[in-house]
Amino acid sequence: MSCGQRLVGGAWRFTGFQPDQPLDAQSAAALERLHGSLRLSFDGQNALTTGPGLQHVGPYRVESDDGVSCRIIAPDDTGAVSETYIRFVGSPHRIEVIDRRSSVPGRSTMERVPSGA
């Protein structure tokens, strides 16, 4: 099964973030508020991100898929392209999301939300 196929079929909950550079106190506090409440889901064409005061749906495509990791390409609202790397780590229920092009580059960890939760 491909990495892209493994992402579909449920939501992923944000469990942590390791920034590439130290964060200021305000950014660190904002990320801490998202811990456990930010969710991401994929349906094969669109990604849905939800959290406190946030809901965003946008198209994506999967590239460079080797079954364990893949590159996600997604245009943002301005038409600029976002490039994120996702890899499964340790189990089929944990992923690492590596984003080097955002305003706060780093590595996020997420876990699959159990069905019905």
C-alpha positions in Angstrom: 0.0 0.0 0.0 1.3 3.5 -0.9 2.0 6.2 1.7 -0.7 8.3 0.1 -3.2 5.5 0.5 -2.2 4.9 4.1 -2.9 8.6 4.9 -6.6 8.3 3.8 -9.2 6.8 6.1 -9.3 8.8 9.3 -7.9 11.9 11.0 -4.4 12.6 12.3 -4.0 14.4 15.6 -1.1 16.8 16.2 1.1 15.5 19.0 4.3 17.6 18.8 6.6 20.0 16.9 10.3 20.3 16.7 11.2 23.7 15.0 14.3 24.0 13.0 15.1 27.2 14.9 14.1 28.2 18.5 10.7 29.8 18.7 9.8 33.0 20.5 7.5 32.6 23.5 4.3 33.6 21.7 4.8 31.1 18.9 5.7 28.3 21.4 2.5 29.1 23.4 0.4 29.0 20.2 1.8 25.6 19.2 1.2 24.3 22.7 -2.5 25.2 22.4 -2.7 23.1 19.2 -1.3 20.0 20.9 -4.0 17.3 20.7 -6.6 19.6 19.1 -5.3 20.2 15.6 -6.4 17.5 13.2 -5.6 16.7 9.6 -7.4 14.3 7.3 -6.9 13.3 3.7 -9.5 12.0 1.2 -7.3 11.3 -1.8 -7.9 14.7 -3.4 -8.3 17.2 -0.5 -6.8 17.7 2.9 -8.9 19.1 5.7 -7.2 20.8 8.6 -9.3 21.6 11.7 -8.4 23.1 15.1 -9.4 25.9 17.5 -10.6 28.7 15.2 -9.3 26.9 12.1 -10.9 25.0 9.3 -9.2 24.7 5.9 -9.9 22.5 2.9 -7.4 22.4 0.0 -6.4 20.1 -2.8 -3.1 18.1 -2.7 -1.3 15.5 -4.7 1.1 12.8 -3.7 4.6 12.5 -5.3 7.7 10.4 -4.6 5.8 7.7 -2.8 7.8 4.7 -1.6 5.1 3.2 0.7 6.7 4.5 3.9 7.2 8.2 3.0 5.9 10.6 0.4 5.9 14.2 -0.7 2.7 16.2 -0.5 2.3 19.1 -2.9 -0.5 21.5 -2.1 -1.3 25.0 -3.4 -2.1 27.6 -0.8 -4.8 30.3 -1.1 -2.5 32.6 -3.0 -1.6 29.9 -5.5 1.9 29.3 -4.1 2.9 25.7 -3.8 3.6 24.1 -0.4 5.8 21.0 -0.3 5.7 18.8 2.7 7.3 15.4 3.4 5.4 12.7 5.4 6.8 9.5 6.6 5.4 6.7 8.8 7.5 6.2 12.0 7.4 3.2 14.2 3.8 2.1 13.4 1.1 2.7 10.8 -0.6 5.0 13.3 2.3 7.6 13.6 3.6 10.0 11.1 6.3 12.7 11.0 5.5 15.8 8.8 8.5 17.7 7.7 7.9 21.2 6.4 10.9 23.3 5.4 9.0 26.0 3.5 6.6 27.4 6.0 7.1 30.5 8.1 8.0 28.1 11.0 9.9 25.2 9.4 10.4 22.0 11.4 9.0 18.5 12.1 5.6 17.8 13.4 4.5 14.4 14.8 0.9 13.2 14.4 -1.0 10.1 15.4 -4.1 8.5 13.9 -7.3 9.3 15.8 -9.0 6.1 16.8 -12.3 5.5 15.0 -15.2 7.1 16.9 -13.0 9.5 18.8 
